Amino acid sequence: MAKIYKSPAKIRRDSQEKERCVILGEYIIETNGTVREAAAKFGISKSTVHKDVTEKLRETDRALYGEVKKVLIRNKAERHLRGGQATKQKYCAMKKVSG
């Protein structure tokens, strides 16, 4: 069953910063998502998500950090493939419009 996430942007920053990194980490693991996808989902910047899941999460929950790190490493390894697909789609769309 899909978990419902509340936006960390709406969580009070002063007392819930550690909770935000855990929520982001869980989201990335459950969806196999990227930092960009998590940032868009929760309405915060990519740099905030990255800092939360790489630095703050390491201090807060080591086990969760290890799982998130695996997803981020896989995403980084696949990055060039996703970029190639985006370029292919762009040029296919341009070809359909012009021809």
C-alpha positions in Angstrom: 0.0 0.0 0.0 1.4 3.4 -0.9 2.5 5.6 1.9 1.1 9.1 2.1 3.9 11.7 2.6 3.4 15.1 4.1 5.6 17.8 2.6 8.7 18.4 4.6 8.5 22.0 3.5 5.4 22.2 5.7 7.1 20.7 8.7 8.4 23.2 11.2 12.1 23.6 10.4 13.5 24.2 13.8 12.3 21.0 15.5 11.8 18.6 12.6 14.9 18.9 10.4 16.0 15.3 11.3 12.5 14.0 10.5 12.7 15.6 7.1 15.8 13.8 6.1 14.2 10.5 7.2 11.0 11.2 5.2 13.1 12.1 2.1 15.2 9.0 2.5 12.2 6.7 2.8 10.6 8.4 -0.3 13.8 7.9 -2.4 14.0 4.2 -1.4 10.4 3.4 -1.9 10.1 5.0 -5.3 13.7 4.4 -6.4 13.5 8.1 -7.1 16.1 10.7 -7.9 17.0 13.8 -5.9 15.3 15.9 -8.5 12.1 13.9 -8.2 12.1 14.1 -4.4 12.7 17.8 -4.6 9.8 18.3 -6.9 7.5 16.1 -4.9 8.2 17.9 -1.6 8.6 21.4 -3.0 12.2 22.0 -1.8 15.4 22.6 -3.6 17.6 19.8 -5.0 20.5 21.0 -2.9 18.5 20.7 0.3 17.3 17.2 -0.6 20.9 16.2 -1.4 22.3 17.6 1.8 19.6 16.0 3.9 20.0 12.5 2.5 23.8 12.5 2.3 24.9 14.5 5.4 22.1 14.8 7.9 20.7 11.3 7.3 24.1 9.7 7.9 24.1 11.2 11.4 20.4 10.4 12.0 19.9 6.9 10.7 22.9 5.0 9.4 20.9 2.0 8.1 18.5 4.2 6.1 21.5 6.2 4.8 23.1 3.1 3.5 20.0 2.1 1.5 19.6 5.7 0.1 23.2 5.7 -0.9 22.7 2.6 -2.9 19.8 4.2 -4.8 21.7 7.4 -5.4 24.7 5.4 -6.7 22.5 3.4 -9.1 20.8 6.6 -10.3 24.1 8.2 -10.9 25.2 5.2 -13.0 22.0 5.4 -15.0 22.1 9.1 -15.5 23.7 9.0 -18.9 21.0 6.6 -20.1 18.2 8.8 -19.0 19.9 11.8 -20.7 20.2 9.9 -23.9 16.5 8.9 -23.8 15.5 12.5 -23.2 17.5 13.6 -26.2 16.1 10.9 -28.4 12.5 11.9 -27.4 13.3 15.5 -28.1 14.5 14.9 -31.6 11.7 12.4 -32.4 9.2 15.0 -31.3 10.9 17.6 -33.5 10.9 15.2 -36.5 7.1 14.6 -36.1 6.3 18.3 -36.0 8.4 19.2 -39.0 7.8 16.1 -41.1 
